[in-house]
Amino acid sequence: MALTAEPLCRYKRWMRIDSLPRFPLAQLPTPIEPLKALTRELGGPELITKRDDQTGLALGGNKTRKLEFLVGEALAQGADTLVTVGAAQSNHCRQTAAAAAKAGLKCELLLNGQKPELLNGNLLLNELLGANEHWIERSQRTAKLKELPEQLRAQGRKPYVIPVGGSNGVGATGYVVAMIELMEQLRTSKQRVDHIVYGTSSGGTQAGIQLGAAVAGFKGQLHGLSIDKNDPEHFEYEAEVAQIANDCAKYIGADVVLTQDDVKVVYGYKGEGYGVVGDLEREAIRMMARSEGIILDPVYAGRAFGALVDLIRKGTFKRGETVLFWHTGGSPALFAYAKDVV
Ligand SMILES: Cc1ncc(COP(=O)(O)O)c(C=O)c1O
């Protein structure tokens, strides 16, 4: 199904994105690059990539786009501190720490597990960016995300709480804007895209892309490649993504409702679990690096690209079709996985 992008005004005029609080953090638009060598090597569809690893904030990634709207709202509410939660090597936490630094806010991070002796990857950057870390058990996440802001309020601070991955209606707005940005790029370059693929985990990126696609009239197919869930655990996830998209639609004033059946997630690539590096990720990271000079991380973009390679080999896409791999960033985490990757 070919895509024909409509003029921007057609889908922007009935939304209020331009009047929402937004704090500029990203270098936009991110480039679209052809993956010529990989296209040849894999012998399938034409491959291109959108480089959201190049969003520019403290080594980039998809969270920059969400944080523009989250930090915008935090500042509009008079907050003085961003509070969020994530895995030890969370890209979201690193980007939140950077956004806080740039916006003149304090940052409190709730991280899963025990603080390692060697600060590496995103943890090193959190330290340099001046975030305050609290190490917790993953099972305590929800409780601590309530407790910590209460403690901060008792000290006279004004916390703004960002959910895991920045995935709520406000954060997803960043990916509605990203989808509109992509449609504009395709329209001006007269390029056609049949499939868009990206890693999905906490759902905000997918919710924004799906809502943006509905709003902007994208006619191709969307494939969220789950990096941390397996079928049949999935029903709740589709419902969660639809809920984020619908919260986002209300926030931006878009007259669109998504159901869980609209949310397209591909399963089967969880491997040994979240953040456990296997042959799929190792091959994908090397292939992308050696063929295109582009760096992927093993947890998100590397796993998602590995899944895409597998789908291409299985003949999921037709020759002559164009597949856009949305590079969502994450490469700083690569250094913390050095011994698993080589
Ligand atoms: C590099 C990278 N790619 C993709 C994702 C998935 O995005 P989302 O959590 O919005 O589903 C994440 C989430 O942390 C990420 O860090």
The ligand as a Gaussian input file, in Angstrom:
#p B3LYP/6-31G(d) Opt

LIG

0 1
 C       16.285000       3.052000      22.779000
 C       14.871000       2.733000      23.020000
 N       14.115000       2.313000      21.996000
 C       12.813000       1.993000      22.156000
 C       12.205000       2.077000      23.393000
 C       10.768000       1.714000      23.499000
 O        9.953000       2.842000      23.575000
 P        8.637000       2.834000      24.433000
 O        9.050000       2.580000      25.863000
 O        8.038000       4.157000      24.220000
 O        7.774000       1.705000      23.964000
 C       12.957000       2.516000      24.499000
 C       12.350000       2.593000      25.839000
 O       12.975000       2.782000      26.829000
 C       14.317000       2.862000      24.306000
 O       15.096000       3.274000      25.318000

